[in-house]
Amino acid sequence: MDYQESINRLLGLVDHERAQPALPRQKRIYDLRRMEILLGRIGNPHLAVPAIHVAGTKGKGSTAALCDAALRAAGCRTGFYSSPHLHSFTERLRLDSQPLPKDKFARLVADLWPHRLWVERHCDEGPVSLFEFMTVMAFQCFEREKADFQTIEVGLGGRLDATNVVRPNVAVITSVSLDHTAILGDTLEEIAAEKAGIIKPDAATVVSPQRPPAEGVIREVCRQKEIAPILVGQDVTWTAGERDAAGQSLTVKGRLETYELRIPLLGTHQLENAATAVAALEVLREQGYDVTPAAIAEGFARTQWPCRLETLSDSPRLVADGAHNDYSVATLLDSLPDYFPYSRLLVIAGFSRDKSVDQMVGRLAEKADAVFVTRSRHPRSVRPALLADAFRQRGVTNVAETATVEEAVAHARQMAGPADLILVTGSLFVAAEARETALGIEPELYPDLLPPDLKSSGGV
């Protein structure tokens, strides 16, 4: 099986990331039995490698990437599982902080495919989803490659997420806010309860600063499981240092050491994520792993996590950020002037229809001098005409509709002066396509997954 065939097979699986679920996920997935059966057939590789398990609404990917980079700098062979990908499926499975080579990716699909077929034919557990299969791929890969540590990012929620079969050395819950409300619940309390489902009685737990409703739920789950959580902002604190368009410095006062750090990730929220990663890594040090302050500093300085306040080009400056809910967009807009002085703000905006589109439009409309509405190739993307109307209703008069992200970037560059800032946001998929345009990256294209109207018009 070659790489393209492996992708074709994966795309034939049920994909809850790209399909709009007809029922809340809890109505379709009652437990993790299907994952347990599939993993049991291949020897439970998820239990073979020490793990950090990271859940949350905002910051989980950045926090996980910081942990992975620090472990790598400490001399560990590392596995890192995250989703979604920006440009290629191989990004989801990383060895030593690099995407898995295509030949190894294809071999994993080929080796695991018969086990997936067996589960579906012999167990009354329903079909294996794309995310479940890829999660099994990650666990198998990291055991096969003899990883010393694996950092596992939750896909959605926590309690019923396919990754929640892992038994981590430390569980991490980053900032919780409203997102995926149709699936996880309409309130912070409901969403926090889903995230807190990763807390295990025998694993240390690190919790980022939370709003009171979420904090109360997480603390109660910790109490029930007799866990004393490590609270970032109380047990581990941070102080901001110098910052510029290339990165920022901070001092983290941990429970074991004080760390002088610099990270290339921008935004005040990344300081919180860095402190959260330090808290998790200190737990590993207490467990006997040689994660020194020097390794943490080196790893953090080298961390790469694209499409998070990432500068793609200069003069005019083009910045991409995958913020995709109300809280994230508000945080992004508050952070922009601290890192990028600008004359006018030109926004390229595209959203997925299962997100808080009205709220995000409202936030962006308050700050934007001009808006270029667009859409990604994702089948849940909102049509530009609908977005244009939404921005105009919010009082934005300078609104242009564009059919593709590439077209939006071209038009924004034509309008922008050298002192202006072009911001691409509203969806990680839109941000990724801007990155492909600006950096000349050839993406993987999945024609069968295009939005219906783009299919009928011959694609993008």
Secondary structure, 3 states (H helix, E strand, C coil): CCHHHHHHHHHCCECCCCCCCCCCHHHHCCCCHHHHHHHHHCCCHHHCCCEEEEECCECHHHHHHHHHHHHHHCCCCEEEECCCCCCCHHHHEEECCEECCHHHHHHHHHHHHHHHHHHHHHCCCCCCEHHHHHHHHHHHHHHHCCCCEEEEECCCCCCCCHHHHCCCCEEEECECCCCCHHHHCCCHHHHHHHHHHHCCCCCEEEECCCCHHHHHHHHHHHHHCCCCCEEECCCEEEEEEEEECCEEEEEEECCCCEEEEEECCCCHHHHHHHHHHHHHHHHHHHCCCCCCHHHHHHHHHHCCCCCCCEEEECCCEEEECCCCCHHHHHHHHHHHHHHCCCCCEEEEECCECCCCHHHHHHHHHHHCCEEEECCCCCCCECCHHHHHHHHHHCCCCCEEECCCHHHHHHHHHHHCCCCCEEEEECCHHHHHHHHHHHHCCCCCCCHHHCCHHHHHCCCC
